[in-house]
Amino acid sequence: MEVRIGVQHVAREITFETTQSADEIYAAVKAALGSDVLELTDDKGGRVIVPSASIGYVTTGAERKTGVGFGAV
């Protein structure tokens, strides 16, 4: 699923793909509001860390369905 994070005072948003579900992302964002950082994992195993005080917004796209064969999207 695609995740976009808007950071205050930064013109570009952070965009990445993740294997986490929408519920997991929601729980991580909610927990981050009471702590110092938001930490999520991208689909390649990398970590995305954003200071909680700088988060402007977080949006998620539709969850991807895995396809097999030619023409799989």
C-alpha positions in Angstrom: 0.0 0.0 0.0 1.2 3.5 -0.7 1.7 5.8 2.3 2.1 9.6 2.0 3.3 11.7 5.0 3.1 15.5 4.9 5.8 17.1 7.0 5.3 20.7 8.3 7.5 23.4 6.7 8.6 21.0 4.0 7.3 21.4 0.4 7.5 17.7 -0.6 5.7 14.8 1.0 7.3 11.5 2.0 5.9 8.7 -0.3 6.7 5.0 0.0 5.2 1.6 -0.4 4.7 -0.7 2.6 3.4 -4.2 3.3 1.8 -2.9 6.5 -2.0 -2.9 6.7 -4.0 0.3 7.0 -4.9 -0.7 10.6 -1.2 -1.1 11.5 -0.3 2.3 10.0 -3.2 3.9 11.9 -2.1 2.3 15.2 1.5 3.5 14.6 0.4 7.1 13.8 -1.9 7.1 16.8 0.9 5.8 19.1 3.4 8.4 17.6 1.1 11.3 18.7 2.0 10.4 22.3 5.7 9.8 21.7 8.7 11.5 19.9 8.7 9.8 16.5 6.6 8.0 13.9 8.4 4.9 12.6 7.1 2.8 9.7 8.7 0.1 7.5 8.8 0.3 3.7 8.3 -2.8 1.5 12.1 -3.3 1.1 12.6 -3.4 4.9 13.9 0.1 5.3 12.6 2.4 8.1 10.9 5.7 7.7 11.2 7.8 10.8 9.5 11.2 11.2 9.5 13.4 14.3 5.9 13.4 15.7 5.8 17.1 16.2 6.5 17.7 12.5 3.7 15.4 11.1 1.2 17.4 9.0 -0.9 14.5 7.7 -0.7 10.8 6.8 -2.7 9.2 4.0 -2.8 5.7 2.8 -3.8 4.3 -0.6 -5.8 1.2 -1.3 -4.2 -2.1 -0.4 -2.5 -3.8 -3.3 -3.5 -7.3 -4.4 -0.7 -9.4 -5.6 -1.0 -10.6 -9.2 0.6 -13.5 -11.0 1.6 -13.7 -14.7 1.6 -11.3 -17.6 -0.5 -8.1 -17.2 -0.6 -8.4 -13.4 -0.9 -4.9 -11.9 
